[in-house]
């Protein structure tokens, strides 16, 4: 039996499990692991500027492509605590990610040794497993269990904490005979699928709500086939956006109290049955539950048993992997179609399409300073169907989701539930690492951009090109808008006269100078007519210099974005679209 250090066994297992991309930074308590990566040579590594940034990079890498598991590596103490926000974001959105931390020697645990903290206890609520390994011989088994857990059931992150003496201890281990543990996923039975389709068939105005679980399972093609076979419109959630192309005739628009379209909400409120697959009835999707549920029957399919009934009790629940459910549902639906027993949905589908034509939001503004809606109109024109968008939170994300178009799964990469400020930039670097040939476009407000700003240097050092659109109103825009209920505007302005940028118009931080100081390129836009040129130039510059390119757009200070507390009570602040010229990007969906 080969004999090696526990860390050498660990690195060999990473390769066998197909997890070969790490993000992090070394330190005394994790240096043995870094030495093992150096000796092995098969684990690629990106040096971050902050451990939280490294965790978001690993998260973005995992989200970017099916089967990816990003690795975040850091030393003991604050490195692990810095990862907690990243673990929370991944856990909340069902993203597999492996965090590995160094730790004080086993004999020093619970003795307040330098940078010794019980990181496993801290991380436990936001992971599927968090474990400090006390015996070197357990390292292979713990790693095998970690990969099984990350992939089984509802995916999620794991943290493994390795005391420095456990890392260096020698164990007996044969990498050649190592095999990953089986992945466990529940699957719907035929009887369950038939009952669900019976209920759907009895409805007059059914909808399918497509959640992120469909994307996680790789079931998007089956979703589209099921919708087409049954002729039923589909509402993607924010995490499921791209599972059906926005311009598909059965794409009904997103539903919600923030990231939604007017036509999506209107269609949902007309529906009488909702089949939710791989979704969790998030509150920004549902709004008030009385309005959301009134007059509708609900079927809920989810891989995690405790999700069924967590927010509200459905009329029928099925515990199943989304892809397994959809595959069997397509089979049953084909049989019913061939037997001629499927109901005619043409009137309902046409009514859904009519709302899509008639209830767009205006984007074609010419104001200076620029209105944000115009930014998204020009992004739709400049960036093609293969663009991968990365964003996290704020009015920028909400307005972006209301106006941008997504046509493919994993082309809207969004920290949906946790929404940590600063996630966007490092996550975009993770996506760019995973998909070096893709057009990656990040979207941030100025405050989100200023969190984790130092990670731009990572993109410059490691040549990770992407375009980062920063819509700058020098405000905490989402918080300012929510403060309207309190009739205040309190500690939400980021504006000041920058003594080093006197031509900045009082917008404060000079993002162009900061980006350039970190080794990147940057463009500032103040006139909406210059947006198209700026986006085209940014794309070319990113590819020429192989670095991130920031496009800072100076917005009007205050724009209220549609949102509300109920699906039938979303506040609209702009006139309804009267012609295709008012919203050229929305009209493109109907071509």
C-alpha positions, 0 to 999 in steps of 0.5 A, a space after each residue: 500500500 502506498 504511504 503518503 502524507 494525508 494532504 497528498 492523499 487529499 489532493 489526489 482525491 480532488 483530482 479523482 473527484 474532478 475538482 481541480 480548480 482552487 481559489 484562496 491564499 496560503 498561510 502557515 496552517 495550510 502550507 502543507 496542503 499548498 505544498 501537496 498541490 505544488 507537488 501534485 501539479 494537477 490542481 489549478 489555483 487562483 490567488 485571491 486578495 481576500 478570503 471572502 472573495 476567494 469563496 465567491 470565486 469558488 461559488 461562481 466557478 461551481 455555478 458556471 457549468 454542470 458538474 463543477 465544484 469550486 474549491 476555496 482554500 485558506 489558513 486557520 482562524 480569520 480565513 475560515 470566518 471570512 469564508 462564512 458569507 461565501 458558504 452562506 451564499 452557496 448554501 442558500 442557492 444549493 451550490 456545491 462548493 468545497 472549503 478547506 481550512 488549516 487549523 492549529 495542531 490537534 493538541 492545541 485545540 481548545 487552548 486559545 492557540 493563535 488563530 485557532 477557532 472552532 470553524 466547524 461549529 461556526 460553519 455548521 448552519 450554512 453547510 451540508 457538513 463542517 468537520 475538523 478532522 482529528 485523525 489523519 487516517 480519516 482524511 480520505 473518508 471525510 473527503 469522499 463523504 464530502 463529495 457525496 454530500 455536495 452532489 446528493 439530494 439538494 446540493 450544497 457546500 462543505 467545509 473540511 478543517 485540517 489541523 496542521 499536524 493531521 495534514 503532515 501525518 503519513 497514512 496508507 492510501 492507494 489513489 489508484 483504487 479510490 472511487 467516488 461514493 454513489 450520488 443519492 437522488 430521489 426519483 418520482 414514481 410513475 403513479 406520482 407523475 400521472 397524478 400530477 399530470 391528471 391535475 394539470 390536465 383538469 386545469 383551464 389555465 395552468 402554469 409551470 414554475 421552473 426553479 433553480 433545481 431544474 438547472 442544477 439537475 440539467 433538466 432544462 431541455 426536458 422542461 421545454 419538451 414537457 411545456 411544448 408537449 402539454 402546451 403550457 406556459 412556463 414562469 422561470 424563477 430568478 434562479 431558474 432563469 434561462 431554463 426556457 429561452 425568454 423569446 420562446 412562445 411559452 415563456 410567460 415572464 418572471 413573477 414576483 414583487 421585485 424581479 419580475 415582468 408586468 406580463 408575468 405577474 398578470 399571467 400568474 394572477 389569471 392562472 388556476 394551477 401551478 406546477 412548481 419544479 425545483 423551486 422553493 417559493 421564495 418570498 420575492 417570488 411569491 409576495 404575500 401568500 394570500 394573494 399568491 395562493 388565492 384561487 390556485 391549486 399547487 403541485 410542488 416537486 423538489 429533491 429535498 423532502 423538507 422543502 415540501 410544505 416549508 413555505 406553504 402546504 401544496 395540494 400535492 407534493 412529490 420528492 424527486 430530482 427535477 430531471 428525473 421527474 421531468 423525464 418521466 413526465 415527458 414520457 407520460 405526456 407523449 403517451 397522452 398526446 399520441 392518444 389524443 387526450 391532451 386538452 387544447 391550450 391554444 386560447 390560454 397560450 395566446 392570452 399569455 402571449 398577448 400580455 407579453 405584447 401589451 404589458 412591457 416596461 419602457 426603456 427608450 429614455 434619452 435623459 442625461 443623467 442616464 436613466 437605468 432602463 436605457 442601460 439595460 436596453 443597450 445591454 440587450 442590443 450589445 451583448 448576444 444570446 450567449 452572454 453570461 450575466 453575473 450579479 447579486 443584489 440592489 436596484 441594479 439587479 432588480 432592474 436588470 432582471 426586469 429588462 435584460 434577456 436570458 436565453 440559456 441555463 447558467 447564463 444568469 448567475 445570481 446570488 439569489 437568497 443571500 444576496 451579499 454585497 460584493 459577490 458580483 466581482 469575485 463570482 464573475 472571476 470564478 465564472 470567467 475561470 470556468 468558462 474562458 471562452 464565454 462573454 461574461 458580463 457582470 452587473 453592479 451598483 456602485 456600492 456592490 462594486 465597492 465591496 471586494 473591489 480589490 479582487 479586480 487585481 486578481 483578474 488583472 494578474 491571472 488574465 481573466 477578462 470580463 466586462 463589469 457594468 457599474 451603474 453609479 447613482 452614488 446611492 444605496 438605491 434599494 435601501 433608499 427606495 425602501 426608506 420611502 415608507 419611513 419618509 426618510 433618506 438617511 445614511 444612504 447617500 455615497 455622494 461627496 466631492 472627490 478632491 482628486 476628481 474635481 470633474 466627478 460631479 459630486 458622485 464620490 469614488 472615481 471608479 475609473 481611477 480605482 479600476 486602472 490602479 488595480 491593473 484593469 481598464 475602465 470607461 465612463 459613460 455620461 450620455 445614453 447615446 454613447 452606451 452602445 459604443 462603450 459596450 462594444 469597446 469594452 468587449 474588444 478591450 477585454 479580449 485585447 488586454 485579457 483583463 476585466 474592463 469596467 464600464 461605469 455609467 453615471 445614472 440619475 441620482 434617484 430612480 424608483 424601480 417597480 416593486 411592492 408587497 403583493 403580486 397585484 400591488 407592484 408600484 409602477 413608476 413609469 408610463 406603460 409602453 405604448 409602442 415598440 419604440 418605447 421598449 425596443 428590447 422588450 419588443 425583440 422578444 416578440 420578433 
